[in-house]
Amino acid sequence: MLKPVRIKLLISAVVAALAATLAVLAAHSGPAAAHGNVVGPASRNYGCFERWGSKFQDPTMATSDPMCWQAWQADPNAMWNWNGLFREGVAGQHETAVPDGQLCSAGHTVAGRYNSMDVPGDWKATSIGNSFTLSLFDGARHGADYIRIYVTKPGYNPVTTPLKWSDLELIKSVPNTPAAQWTQQLSNGVQIDIPAGVSGRSGRAMLYTIWQASHADQSYYFCSDVNFGGTTNPSPSNPSSPSPSNPSSPSPSTSVSPSTSTPPVTGSCAATHTVTSQWSGGFQGEVKVTAGSAAIKSWTVTLTYPGTAPIAQTWNATLTTNGNTAQATNVSYNGGVAAGASTSFGFLGSGTASTPTITCTATT
């Protein structure tokens, strides 16, 4: 027979284990703070994430999906942050804020992170009929002041021609729709499925979506390559996590001009620091690591701040902090960098952004 003391110890152990389990479940059950994207027909950067996010270093992408390959090579954060393709403070002046030739990158937003989306080429196209459904995922439940869907005019060739406003015609406009009224109420956000259509179209075209979120004047811009001639949309996948690389970042409310430190002129690698957005009490930054004249096998970036290092969270790197110094090292998939090529990692910081002194070392 168990003694009372042992029974108490067993009960305490069971309660502790149960509490730990519940804590883990709670940490993974709540919706993450994030934004969204067109998931069907998939936008360019969401499609590249969906097809290659789990194998983005697979060399077969270069031949089987060359436009996604060039996008991953240009800046992988365009896919890791597939939900952040927006501009702030546009005030409805979309054609002024987003110049011709830059429609798919939202006017080179976030210091040019999404520029590769503007490159004409043979992007993978979704086959759809003249009647189709466009699905927009909203991971932060912003809702919409309005959603506008455009299609390129007959004769436009997305394989050879950068997109201009004059190439588009409006085919659908959705008025103010709170998130609670969106079609699908999901555990990690909401999704609205919008029926739309064209008449007598066939062949390659592009759908262009403007989502004016009901949040801090954020305007989202998405390019979806389509091939008219199918019968129905393939079912879009429900994003399992609004942002695999940055699952708990707050929604930035104020864009800031990039702040870049000067990298060393010589050495095995160089690093540049950019503040990509800022809000009251915090900011988001990015560090680009570039190999020198020889390929590198691993890298370490050291950021030294005037005061205590403000970095609270990072992705695509392993971070340690000590006083005013933060040190980031590569993770398993981005340590090897070819000569002259680049990789990057991102982070969230607390307080007001400041520019650190930055150094980069590497093994070759």
VEXMI-36282 format. One record per residue: chain; y, z negated, x of N, C-alpha, C, CB in turn. Coordinates in pm, whole numbers. Each point is the difference from the previous one (the first is absolute). Glycine has a CB too. Example, Ala and Ser with C-alpha at 12.3 -4.5 7.8 and 13.67 -1.06 7.14 Angstrom:
! residues 2
A|-569|-780|1319|119|0|-89|120|0|90|-117|-125|-189
A|222|197|154|119|-6|82|109|-73|-77|-63|215|118
! end
This chain:
! residues 364
A|-120|0|85|120|0|-85|125|0|88|-124|-124|-184
A|221|210|149|121|11|80|87|-123|-19|-9|249|-17
A|65|-295|126|90|-114|-6|136|45|-54|-121|-110|192
A|197|17|-254|131|36|-57|93|66|100|-26|-189|-156
A|25|142|282|91|57|101|-35|146|24|28|-225|107
A|-161|253|-95|-41|139|25|34|89|-119|-186|-82|149
A|168|28|-271|36|78|-120|148|35|3|-183|-115|-131
A|267|19|167|144|26|6|31|108|103|46|-237|-70
A|-116|231|185|24|101|104|-42|138|-48|-34|-174|176
A|-81|182|-246|-46|129|-51|98|56|-103|-237|-69|41
A|284|-19|-130|96|44|-102|128|51|67|-95|-166|-165
A|142|93|266|122|41|70|-18|136|66|57|-240|40
A|-176|262|20|-25|128|66|-2|114|-100|-131|-119|176
A|65|95|-292|-6|104|-103|139|33|-52|-230|-76|-64
A|309|-29|37|136|21|-50|84|77|101|-16|-211|-134
A|3|176|262|77|69|104|-39|146|9|18|-214|126
A|-150|240|-132|-46|140|7|49|79|-120|-201|-73|127
A|195|10|-246|47|69|-120|149|29|8|-179|-113|-132
A|256|18|182|145|20|13|30|113|96|38|-241|-49
A|-113|247|160|22|108|97|-31|135|-61|-54|-157|187
A|-57|162|-264|-37|126|-65|106|45|-98|-240|-59|26
A|290|-36|-107|103|34|-97|127|47|70|-96|-165|-160
A|128|104|273|120|42|74|-12|143|48|37|-237|71
A|-157|272|-20|-22|137|47|11|98|-116|-149|-84|183
A|86|48|-297|8|89|-116|142|17|-47|-228|-71|-66
A|304|-38|66|139|9|-45|81|88|92|-19|-225|-100
A|-9|216|230|76|80|96|-24|148|-18|-12|-188|159
A|-105|226|-214|-33|141|-13|12|52|-142|-150|-28|192
A|183|-57|-287|-2|46|-138|137|41|-52|-191|-148|-35
A|298|95|93|132|31|-50|46|137|42|53|-241|5
A|31|307|-86|51|131|37|95|-10|118|-24|75|-236
A|12|18|329|87|-1|117|134|61|-36|-198|16|153
A|303|-63|-84|132|57|-21|6|133|72|106|-229|-21
A|-84|337|-52|1|132|60|71|95|-93|-215|-46|124
A|213|174|-90|66|100|-82|-107|95|-54|215|-17|136
A|-202|148|-124|-99|85|-60|8|144|44|4|-150|-190
A|-81|236|120|-7|141|36|-70|76|-112|-5|-57|248
A|14|189|-242|-77|86|-91|-141|11|56|209|130|-72
A|-306|-178|-6|-138|-1|46|-82|115|-59|16|-247|24
A|40|319|-120|-69|115|-55|97|90|-76|-210|-135|-15
A|219|264|51|-52|59|123|65|-68|122|-40|222|-119
A|-42|-263|213|47|-85|109|115|62|76|-229|-92|19
A|329|8|13|109|45|85|-53|27|141|167|-133|-137
A|-83|192|219|-45|37|134|-43|-122|81|153|195|-7
A|-69|-298|13|-39|-112|87|-108|-87|-63|230|2|95
A|-229|-17|-229|-109|-77|-60|-133|74|13|163|-104|-161
A|-161|237|145|-123|77|16|-56|-12|141|82|157|-174
A|6|-154|274|-47|-14|139|-55|-139|25|170|169|73
A|-109|-270|-135|-55|-136|13|-135|-10|-70|232|-93|13
A|-240|147|-133|-123|-11|-79|-117|69|69|138|-9|-209
A|-113|126|268|-108|76|63|-36|-51|138|73|197|-129
A|25|-249|204|-22|-27|141|33|-141|45|45|236|35
A|-2|-322|-126|40|-134|42|-108|-79|71|154|3|-189
A|-279|18|149|-110|-74|61|-56|69|125|-55|-89|-225
A|105|210|256|-52|75|115|110|88|59|-232|-2|-99
A|351|-56|113|117|81|36|-5|53|142|129|-133|-161
A|-222|84|244|-14|53|136|-112|102|10|88|-215|87
A|-145|255|-199|-108|98|-1|56|136|41|-123|-128|-182
A|77|185|295|58|127|48|-25|117|-93|-31|-85|228
A|-65|74|-320|-24|112|-92|117|21|-95|-245|-46|15
A|332|-55|-31|117|17|-85|88|114|50|-7|-244|-56
A|11|265|187|88|102|58|-32|140|-53|21|-141|204
A|-147|166|-234|-38|132|-50|-24|2|-150|-101|46|222
A|51|-156|-278|-32|0|-143|120|-35|-87|-232|-62|60
A|331|-6|-4|117|-44|-78|121|-4|95|-145|-137|-162
A|185|254|215|99|1|109|136|-57|-36|-117|197|83
A|160|-186|-209|131|-55|-34|-3|-153|0|49|205|-137
A|-160|-263|92|-13|-145|12|-10|-40|147|-113|-10|-224
A|47|91|303|-12|-30|144|138|-8|64|-223|115|6
A|309|-16|-34|133|-4|60|80|-120|-51|-4|250|23
A|-20|-290|-148|71|-116|-53|-46|-129|68|23|118|-220
A|-153|-135|238|-51|-120|68|48|-3|145|-202|-1|-150
A|208|118|215|45|3|139|149|-30|10|-179|166|52
A|257|-120|-150|144|-21|4|36|-147|-20|33|232|-86
A|-92|-297|-14|27|-141|-26|-102|-53|-100|247|32|46
A|-349|-104|2|-102|-50|-92|54|-96|-105|-162|26|182
A|279|-85|-157|57|-92|-99|43|71|-127|74|-144|187
A|-60|277|-181|30|74|-123|-116|-11|-99|144|159|130
A|-265|-179|-78|-116|-19|-86|-29|-148|-25|-93|215|86
A|98|-297|19|-23|-143|-21|101|-55|-102|-91|-23|236
A|213|70|-229|104|-42|-94|22|110|-104|111|-142|178
A|-220|184|-242|8|108|-97|84|-38|-121|-222|79|75
A|245|-208|-93|73|-45|-118|149|-21|25|-209|-106|-76
A|259|147|193|139|-31|35|92|120|13|-89|-194|114
A|54|306|-179|78|122|16|115|1|-102|-205|126|84
A|311|-199|-52|111|-12|-93|132|-9|76|-150|-114|-166
A|258|134|93|135|-24|50|66|-101|-92|17|234|100
A|84|-303|-49|73|-96|-81|146|42|-14|-155|-183|76
A|216|141|-185|142|25|-20|35|144|-29|39|-189|147
A|-132|266|-201|26|142|-28|93|17|-120|-225|57|96
A|220|-151|-189|86|2|-119|-13|130|-79|159|-150|119
A|-281|203|-123|-25|121|-79|41|129|66|28|-140|-193
A|34|134|311|47|121|68|-109|52|95|241|-81|-16
A|-352|122|-41|-117|36|79|26|119|92|-143|-90|-183
A|208|193|131|21|120|81|100|-24|112|-51|138|-201
A|137|-236|187|93|-36|107|-70|-85|106|191|10|-162
A|-274|-103|117|-65|-94|93|-114|65|77|63|-185|-153
A|-129|283|92|-118|61|61|29|149|23|-157|-168|-114
A|182|209|238|36|139|28|-117|96|-20|170|-83|161
A|-138|211|-181|-102|104|-3|-84|-7|127|148|147|-142
A|-277|-121|127|-90|-4|114|-52|-138|33|119|193|86
A|-65|-296|-154|-42|-138|26|-46|-70|-128|160|-8|192
A|-197|84|-293|-33|-60|-129|-127|-84|6|112|191|-111
A|-209|-148|192|-128|-72|4|6|-126|85|-114|217|-33
A|220|-232|114|16|-121|82|111|-89|-54|-81|126|198
A|130|-97|-320|110|-76|-59|122|-1|91|-166|-144|-121
A|195|261|180|117|10|86|-16|-73|131|136|21|-201
A|-257|-6|262|-29|-66|129|22|-150|-9|66|209|121
A|-114|-269|-230|16|-143|-20|-79|-81|103|35|43|-244
A|-3|-171|256|-65|-95|91|-5|57|142|-139|-90|-191
A|255|129|241|13|48|138|-94|117|30|67|-230|68
A|-93|313|-168|-81|119|22|-149|-21|-7|182|78|139
A|-226|-192|-191|-144|-29|-4|-79|109|-72|54|-244|3
A|3|300|-110|-75|93|-85|37|147|25|-12|-181|-171
A|76|210|284|47|137|25|-111|103|-6|179|-96|140
A|-300|58|-100|-111|96|2|-35|50|-140|-88|-114|203
A|130|42|-307|-28|45|-136|78|127|-35|-44|-237|-65
A|152|264|138|83|118|-27|-56|127|63|196|-149|-14
A|-292|137|104|-47|116|77|-77|95|-92|-13|-141|210
A|57|268|-220|-77|96|-81|-136|27|65|214|105|-82
A|-312|-76|1|-133|28|53|-104|-6|-110|68|-92|221
A|-191|108|-180|-111|6|-96|-49|-140|-32|-66|228|87
A|151|-306|-155|-39|-134|-44|-113|11|-102|234|-86|41
A|-322|-11|-43|-105|-3|-100|63|-3|-139|-158|-119|159
A|113|208|-247|58|11|-133|-102|-43|-105|150|188|78
A|-103|-257|-180|-84|-42|-112|-2|110|-105|52|-244|44
A|-170|285|-86|-12|101|-105|25|-64|-136|-165|131|138
A|259|-74|-214|34|-52|-132|17|118|-96|112|-205|102
A|-116|175|-230|27|101|-101|148|4|-34|-229|-30|-91
A|266|120|2|140|8|-42|42|-122|-81|-19|248|-1
A|-78|-319|-56|24|-132|-60|-69|-102|90|16|95|-239
A|57|-195|281|-54|-95|96|61|-137|-23|-36|185|168
A|-15|-283|-96|52|-137|-6|42|-43|140|-148|-56|-198
A|269|4|209|47|-57|126|-9|-151|-8|155|197|39
A|-219|-258|61|-21|-146|2|82|-63|110|-232|30|-92
A|315|-126|54|89|-70|93|-39|-147|4|189|164|-45
A|-219|-214|165|-40|-139|19|120|-82|46|-235|71|57
A|251|-189|-116|111|-91|31|-60|-135|37|159|122|-158
A|-170|-148|288|-64|-123|46|84|-124|-17|-121|138|158
A|250|-123|-182|88|-116|-13|48|-21|-143|71|37|234
A|-121|47|-327|38|-12|-141|152|9|-18|-204|-141|-39
A|266|235|111|143|22|-17|32|58|-138|22|34|248
A|-112|52|-298|35|80|-117|91|114|41|-25|-202|-149
A|78|274|51|80|118|31|125|6|-86|-207|120|67
A|322|-93|-2|118|41|-76|-23|139|-56|151|-143|144
A|-214|229|-61|-44|132|-46|-95|58|103|216|37|-126
A|-295|60|81|-89|77|87|22|147|-33|-174|-189|13
A|195|271|89|20|143|-20|-105|77|79|248|-35|-36
A|-310|131|-30|-102|83|64|51|144|3|-188|-154|-79
A|188|212|198|43|138|20|-120|82|49|239|-74|52
A|-230|205|-67|-97|91|59|79|108|73|-174|-47|-181
A|118|97|289|66|109|71|-6|127|-83|-58|-104|222
A|162|185|-210|10|123|-78|-101|104|50|245|-48|-43
A|-286|141|-43|-90|106|44|59|73|121|-85|27|-236
A|-1|2|332|44|68|121|21|-93|118|103|166|-145
A|-86|-296|118|16|-94|112|-134|-18|71|187|-120|-121
A|-185|122|253|-122|-13|80|8|-127|84|-30|252|6
A|-42|-359|-43|7|-125|76|-63|10|138|-4|-120|-215
A|-74|224|239|-65|16|130|101|44|106|-216|57|-115
A|320|14|73|94|58|97|144|-46|-15|-148|194|5
A|182|-260|-116|141|-23|-32|32|-147|-22|7|226|-102
A|90|-282|176|46|-137|-30|56|-7|-141|50|-39|244
A|-67|-75|-309|39|-15|-140|150|-24|-14|-227|-90|-51
A|291|163|-41|141|-17|-32|14|-35|-149|68|164|183
A|44|-224|-218|24|-36|-139|-1|123|-90|133|-197|76
A|-83|309|-25|6|121|-82|-138|60|-26|225|44|94
A|-329|-94|-23|-136|47|-23|-65|-68|-121|-20|44|244
A|86|-145|-302|-64|-85|-100|52|26|-140|-32|-171|176
A|-57|149|-273|41|-3|-140|-62|-123|-66|20|254|-8
A|59|-322|-74|-44|-123|-66|-96|33|-114|217|-113|62
A|-333|46|-64|-96|25|-108|-28|-124|-84|-101|177|141
A|141|-295|-92|-29|-123|-76|97|-109|42|-244|63|-21
A|294|-136|-77|86|-115|28|-45|-117|-86|195|151|61
A|-222|-263|3|-44|-122|-70|115|-99|3|-245|38|63
A|290|-89|-177|112|-95|-1|-41|-138|47|101|129|-188
A|-8|-223|179|-24|-138|43|-131|-54|-58|248|-35|17
A|-336|-9|73|-131|-50|-41|-33|-126|80|-77|234|-61
A|89|-353|3|-36|-123|72|-146|3|43|172|-126|-131
A|-203|55|237|-136|-1|55|-102|-44|-104|94|-48|225
A|-55|-42|-315|-93|-49|-102|-44|110|-96|108|-223|17
A|-35|335|-20|-34|110|-90|-72|115|73|197|-62|-140
A|-225|45|269|-69|107|73|-145|9|-48|151|-34|200
A|-213|150|-179|-128|32|-61|-110|-97|38|69|236|0
A|-81|-265|129|-109|-84|48|55|-127|64|-144|204|37
A|102|-318|-88|37|-129|57|-113|-43|93|140|-64|-204
A|-118|76|334|-104|-23|99|20|-135|68|-20|246|37
A|-83|-292|34|11|-129|67|98|4|115|-234|-48|-65
A|256|165|123|88|11|117|124|83|-29|-199|-23|145
A|236|38|-271|119|75|-35|-15|65|-136|44|41|242
A|36|62|-265|-8|76|-125|-1|148|33|119|-183|-128
A|-167|262|35|-4|145|19|42|67|-130|-183|-19|174
A|268|120|-161|40|77|-116|-58|140|13|212|-136|-28
A|-277|183|-78|-62|133|-4|85|88|-91|-234|-95|41
A|296|196|17|101|79|-70|-55|140|-28|186|-131|110
A|-205|169|-236|-41|137|-30|115|97|24|-165|-85|-171
A|135|196|235|102|101|30|-65|137|-5|133|-163|144
A|-52|267|-135|-59|133|-5|98|109|37|-152|-83|-173
A|96|197|207|77|121|29|-64|113|-80|65|-80|236
A|-6|197|-230|-53|112|-77|-27|119|92|125|-79|-204
A|-248|129|197|-35|124|68|6|-5|151|82|110|-197
A|-106|-227|256|6|-11|145|-138|11|62|203|-144|-21
A|-209|199|142|-123|5|77|37|-5|148|-120|133|-181
A|27|-179|262|21|-2|144|72|-124|49|5|244|-8
A|36|-239|135|58|-116|68|139|-32|-53|-133|57|202
A|163|-186|-208|131|-48|-40|12|-145|46|9|156|-202
A|105|-215|173|21|-140|34|62|-72|-118|27|58|244
A|-78|-177|-272|65|-90|-96|89|-95|79|-194|17|-165
A|312|-43|110|94|-91|67|38|-107|-101|89|183|154
A|-111|-309|-117|22|-112|-91|110|-90|53|-239|10|-74
A|334|-42|-11|101|-102|30|-28|-119|-92|175|173|72
A|-200|-286|-11|-20|-125|-75|118|-92|32|-256|23|6
A|340|-45|-104|111|-94|16|-50|-136|-46|177|182|-35
A|-214|-265|132|-57|-131|-33|107|-91|-58|-170|27|183
A|127|-114|-272|92|-98|-59|13|-119|94|-61|74|-235
A|109|-46|356|6|-104|102|98|43|109|-238|-70|-48
A|353|9|55|93|13|113|36|145|34|-95|-210|88
A|105|296|-188|34|141|21|-88|65|106|235|-51|-67
A|-366|40|49|-95|66|90|-47|130|-64|-74|-223|95
A|90|333|-21|-42|132|-47|-114|49|87|233|53|-84
A|-345|-20|21|-120|46|70|-15|151|-21|-112|-226|-30
A|64|295|136|-11|145|-3|-138|42|53|252|25|32
A|-326|54|-112|-138|32|36|-27|149|-16|-70|-230|-68
A|6|289|168|-44|140|-4|-152|3|-17|195|73|146
A|-241|-5|-249|-144|16|-25|-33|149|0|-8|-216|-135
A|-79|258|226|-41|140|6|-109|25|-103|58|13|246
A|-41|94|-325|-96|30|-106|-36|147|3|94|-186|-141
A|-206|215|77|-46|138|-16|-28|21|-149|-100|9|237
A|190|61|-305|-19|26|-142|-115|99|-17|245|-46|-48
A|-335|12|-39|-116|85|-23|-125|-81|-26|103|171|144
A|-94|-303|-122|-111|-87|-34|3|-30|-149|1|-100|231
A|-81|4|-273|-5|-34|-142|53|-139|-27|-195|150|-25
A|159|-247|108|46|-137|-20|30|-63|134|-135|-20|-210
A|212|-87|206|24|-77|121|-128|-71|42|242|-30|-62
A|-270|21|193|-99|-97|44|56|-139|-26|-93|157|176
A|6|-252|-209|47|-135|-30|60|-62|125|-175|-26|-179
A|301|-20|173|59|-64|118|-66|-133|27|217|115|-45
A|-226|-150|172|-57|-130|35|106|-107|-21|-157|105|167
A|114|-222|-213|91|-112|-13|16|-65|136|-67|-38|-242
A|188|34|297|16|-62|131|-53|-142|0|201|143|42
A|-294|-171|49|-61|-133|2|95|-105|52|-220|106|32
A|316|-64|46|103|-92|50|128|79|14|-169|-145|121
A|281|98|-176|122|78|7|42|36|140|66|-110|-206
A|-100|35|308|35|37|137|-97|-64|96|241|23|-63
A|-339|53|115|-98|-60|88|59|-51|128|-167|149|-98
A|279|-92|141|55|-41|128|100|-112|-13|-36|228|80
A|90|-248|-199|106|-98|-16|-10|-59|-140|149|124|163
A|-254|-204|-189|-30|-38|-137|91|-103|-62|-225|53|55
A|313|-114|20|80|-105|-62|148|12|33|-198|-146|10
A|243|267|23|141|14|33|85|-7|-125|-60|138|199
A|176|-205|-193|88|-2|-116|65|135|-18|41|-244|33
A|8|268|-153|67|126|-27|138|-3|63|-130|31|-215
A|158|53|315|131|-4|63|108|44|-97|-105|43|221
A|221|-107|-212|108|32|-92|116|70|67|-68|-195|-133
A|71|198|264|110|64|69|-51|78|119|156|-180|-75
A|-132|311|79|-36|79|116|105|-20|108|-118|169|-145
A|75|-164|270|93|-16|110|-18|114|97|-3|-249|-27
A|105|273|106|-10|104|102|-96|-46|108|234|79|-49
A|-316|13|103|-95|-39|102|69|-63|120|-150|182|-77
A|86|-286|130|49|-65|121|-107|12|106|144|-162|-132
A|-117|238|235|-102|34|97|37|-50|138|-60|200|-134
A|-33|-270|200|25|-45|136|-33|111|97|-49|-237|-66
A|102|229|187|-21|104|99|-130|-24|74|247|30|25
A|-340|67|-24|-128|-20|68|16|18|149|-121|79|-203
A|26|-129|283|5|24|144|-13|148|30|-97|-228|42
A|162|272|65|0|143|34|-133|41|60|246|-10|38
A|-308|-77|40|-126|32|64|-104|-104|-35|121|115|188
A|-246|-87|-152|-107|-96|-24|-112|62|-80|166|-183|8
A|-269|103|-33|-117|51|-71|25|20|-148|-141|-114|167
A|241|42|-223|33|18|-142|143|-45|-24|-241|-33|-66
A|295|76|-46|133|-42|-43|-8|-40|-146|114|154|167
A|-24|-240|-211|0|-46|-139|142|0|-54|-205|-140|41
A|220|181|-166|130|-5|-67|-13|-82|-127|64|224|95
A|40|-298|-126|2|-93|-113|98|50|-105|-60|-194|152
A|17|200|-277|84|49|-109|-5|-95|-118|-38|237|74
A|153|-272|-129|6|-74|-126|4|103|-112|122|-200|107
A|-226|202|-191|-11|104|-102|59|-41|-134|-203|77|115
A|207|-206|-145|64|-46|-124|28|-149|12|-118|179|-135
A|211|-225|51|41|-140|5|38|-48|-139|81|28|236
A|-108|-154|-265|35|-60|-127|45|-143|27|-165|147|-127
A|209|-215|24|48|-136|17|-114|-89|49|172|35|-180
A|-160|-84|303|-99|-92|55|-111|64|80|51|-139|-188
A|-49|272|206|-107|61|77|24|146|30|-154|-161|-103
A|64|221|178|13|140|37|-137|55|38|238|-37|77
A|-247|169|-70|-121|68|45|34|84|123|-95|5|-236
A|7|-9|335|24|74|123|-121|81|41|160|-174|70
A|-138|259|27|-107|85|52|20|17|150|-23|121|-222
A|-85|-120|297|5|25|144|-87|121|30|38|-247|51
A|20|344|17|-71|121|39|-37|-11|147|122|138|-173
A|-249|-119|204|-52|-9|136|-35|141|47|-89|-236|-39
A|147|278|152|-22|134|52|-60|-9|140|192|90|-137
A|-301|-18|158|-64|2|132|85|82|97|-228|-23|-106
A|217|-11|234|72|73|104|-69|129|38|87|-216|84
A|-86|247|44|-56|127|46|-152|1|3|205|30|134
A|-266|-146|-155|-147|-9|-3|-44|-68|-129|-10|-9|252
A|-109|43|-297|-55|-65|-120|-21|-149|27|-113|215|-69
A|124|-296|-36|-21|-143|14|-116|-44|-88|245|-35|51
A|-309|-75|-11|-116|-52|-73|36|-117|-90|-144|76|188
A|249|-149|-150|44|-115|-80|146|-26|35|-234|-100|-9
A|303|26|-78|141|-27|25|38|-139|-52|50|246|-13
A|57|-298|71|58|-127|-44|151|16|-2|-194|-134|96
A|255|96|-207|145|6|-14|53|-143|-11|-10|228|-114
A|111|-260|193|62|-132|-5|142|14|-51|-143|-81|191
A|175|4|-295|134|0|-59|62|-137|23|-66|172|-176
A|180|-174|242|69|-125|29|131|-4|-78|-105|-12|231
A|118|-89|-318|115|-11|-89|102|-101|53|-148|61|-194
A|273|-52|148|102|-99|42|-36|-142|-43|171|180|-16
A|-233|-193|-100|-46|-130|-49|-149|4|-25|224|-44|-104
A|-273|-43|18|-142|-4|-31|-46|134|-56|15|-247|-44
A|-129|295|92|-54|128|-47|-19|-7|-151|-115|41|222
A|175|53|-298|-1|-10|-147|-118|67|-67|243|-9|13
A|-337|64|63|-107|79|-59|-99|-90|-72|27|173|180
A|-53|-138|-307|-89|-83|-83|-133|68|-28|201|-102|-101
A|-205|235|106|-121|73|-36|3|135|69|-17|-119|-224
A|-99|169|265|-5|130|66|-121|77|-48|118|-93|200
A|-115|225|-182|-115|86|-28|-10|106|108|22|-42|-249
A|-143|88|273|-32|96|107|22|-60|139|62|185|-155
A|-63|-318|166|10|-69|128|-44|-144|-20|189|152|79
A|-226|-217|32|-32|-143|-1|117|-73|64|-251|43|12
A|304|-143|-81|125|-64|41|-20|-145|39|122|154|-151
A|-54|-193|259|13|-142|36|147|-27|26|-235|-9|100
A|282|-110|-136|139|-36|23|7|-132|77|71|121|-210
A|34|-133|290|23|-122|78|150|-12|21|-227|15|116
A|290|-104|-194|144|-17|12|74|126|-40|-37|-164|182
A|114|219|-89|79|119|-32|-72|130|34|204|-135|38
A|-333|127|-5|-75|117|42|-114|30|-97|58|-50|239
A|-71|176|-273|-114|48|-80|-73|106|82|120|-47|-220
A|-251|37|224|-80|95|78|-101|67|-92|29|-138|210
A|-25|270|-213|-89|79|-86|-93|82|87|175|9|-183
A|-303|-14|153|-99|81|71|-68|93|-100|-37|-182|173
A|-13|292|-121|-64|98|-87|-122|-58|-70|81|181|150
A|-117|-121|-262|-126|-30|-66|-102|106|42|119|-112|-198
A|-240|103|145|-109|82|52|24|150|-13|-151|-185|-57
A|224|227|-47|9|142|-27|125|68|56|-129|-46|-202
A|224|-29|261|122|66|47|36|-35|144|78|1|-234
A|-176|-51|311|27|-31|140|4|123|88|-107|-219|-36
A|18|313|11|-3|123|79|106|97|-47|-243|-33|39
A|335|70|51|109|91|-33|6|108|108|132|-184|-120
A|-131|309|80|5|111|96|134|3|71|-161|130|-142
A|166|-66|257|123|11|78|111|62|-85|-133|21|212
A|246|-90|-220|114|49|-76|-9|-20|-150|27|162|177
A|-141|-208|-226|-17|-22|-145|43|-142|-37|-191|167|-5
A|195|-194|-125|52|-128|-47|-89|-60|-108|230|76|55
A|-221|-206|-69|-54|-73|-114|105|-102|-40|-244|35|73
A|220|-113|-176|102|-95|-43|-63|-117|-73|167|185|-16
A|-90|-293|5|-40|-113|-84|123|-50|-74|-189|-64|159
A|165|-4|-270|110|-49|-81|-6|-151|-14|4|216|-123
A|106|-273|75|4|-145|-16|106|-40|-101|-79|-29|236
A|65|-92|-287|100|-63|-85|64|-114|77|-126|64|-210
A|257|-80|194|71|-108|66|79|-82|-100|14|136|207
A|18|-258|-170|80|-87|-85|143|-6|53|-204|-137|-60
A|298|109|-30|139|-10|40|65|137|14|-53|-213|115
A|157|218|-33|74|124|24|-57|71|122|208|-100|-103
A|-225|230|92|-59|76|110|89|-1|123|-116|146|-166
A|55|-158|282|71|12|127|-83|89|92|109|-230|-27
A|-45|284|129|-69|92|90|-53|-76|121|148|190|-76
A|-279|-190|97|-56|-72|114|1|85|127|-144|-129|-158
A|127|62|271|-34|70|123|-149|34|-8|182|-120|137
A|-218|243|-104|-138|43|-24|-58|62|126|52|38|-243
A|-175|-75|275|-71|58|114|-139|42|-44|131|-142|163
A|-188|237|-91|-133|50|-32|-82|10|128|90|128|-199
A|-211|-181|195|-95|16|110|-129|58|-56|103|-193|129
A|-179|261|-43|-121|66|-48|-103|9|110|135|131|-165
A|-261|-113|126|-106|32|94|-33|148|-13|-94|-237|-11
A|70|301|123|-27|144|-1|-142|29|42|240|44|50
! end
